[in-house]
Each structure stands twice: as C-alpha cells, then as structure tokens.
Amino acid sequence: MLQQKGLMEVSLKKDKIPSKDQYPFNIPALRNFSSMKFHPKVTYLSGENGMGKSTLIEAIAVACGFNPEGGSRNFTFATHNSHSVLHQYLTVARGAVKPQDGYFLRSESFFNVATNIHELDKEGGGGKIIDAYGGVPLHEQSHGESFWALFTHRFGGNGLYILDEPEAALSPSRQMAMLARMHDLVEQQSQFIIATHSPIVMAYPHAIIYELTENGIKKTRYAETENYKVSHQFINNYENLLKILMGEE
C-alpha cells in the first residue's frame, strides 16, 4: 500500500486557546477555525487582505520547524520577532514518509534570508550556501531574479515548500513559469502550500483551494475565488471599470 507523505493536516488546540478575543485568534477567518487538510500535491490559501492568510501559513511553517522569517529548517537567524503565537496552538499531522527537503518562503523577509546566507558564507567553513541557489549572490540580483533562483536552483524533489505570496516579485510570465516549475517538482514527489493573491499562481490543476473570509475558511473552486473573479472582470471590461473607478460614469 502506498504510504502518505508530507503534511496531511493541521488542527487547532481549541481547549488551549486563552481567548477568542485575543490576537491572533480574533482574526476573522480564524475565529471558527478547527482544522485544515492538505492536498498531497498543492494547497492554496486565498482571500482578501487582513483575513489571516499570512498569519496562518506562517504558523503552519513554524509548527513544521521552519524559521519564522523563512529559509530551510537549518536557518535560525532572527532580525525581528514579529510572528504570532498561533503555531503553539497547532497540532501537525504528517504522513509516514518524511520529505527530504523543505523551505519556507516569506516574500516580505526573503531579503533577510539573503543577508543571512551572505553572512554565513563570509564565515567560511566548507562549501558556500549560495551555490545551492545558483552561485550568484542574491543581493546582486533583482528581487524577482533572486526569487527565481530559489525556485530553479534551491528547490529539489521530495520537498515540502510553504510559500507566502511568492508572486510579490514575479512578473506574470514568471508566475506562469513558476507553475511549470511547480509541476516538475510535484512530479518529483514535492508538496506545496501557498498563500497567494495571484489568479495565475493559484491555477495549478486539481489543487485544494481554501478561501479565507469574514465568515471563516471554506473550500472553493478556482473560478469561484474572489481573486479570479475580480481579475477576470477587470481584464475583460477594463475600460468601463476604469471609468467607474475614476468617477467618469
């Protein structure tokens, strides 16, 4: 029988929560949160700003042993202790087969990861960490190029990759290329959990999509997500929408 691998589910220790009126438990989508199951290939968290996507995916990553600011499980640096306590109240269910690789990409703090890599490589003592990212220092690349170096060089097969808004530094064409790269890695038994606003990034077929709203968290289909509907409406009717937005109608 084929054994389940990767991350299967996270659940909230409701009996341990100090107060539902206390952050982060008072975030709209988390008020009634109990558990979340993950697709063995790709799972998305979608929703408006302020609904708790980044807070939840950060907590999932930290509960899985990753640095709150990002990187692999070997990264232990800290520049600013801003993560919530949510991870302390999560129970993680893993498959019997453990991934051989893993990474947490937090777009807003990837600069700090790049700085830590540079500092560790300056200290010497063996091979350079940057070689795993293609060999070019990340600070010598644009934000988008450094993200792309991560996807193309650092990510390998049989990995758990947790990504928070990876589209932040990627052009639309690179976002499409990211889907192709994801598929290559999924075919090599990797698993992705992604928080995103991008209807391109969110388009991986047969994925589980959770939408976080004021009313909680629900599973939804790709074309029913707010991000897809708004983008589709704008692209297909942008002239009229611009007139409305600029008060010309």
Disulfide bonds with the S-S distance in Angstrom:
none
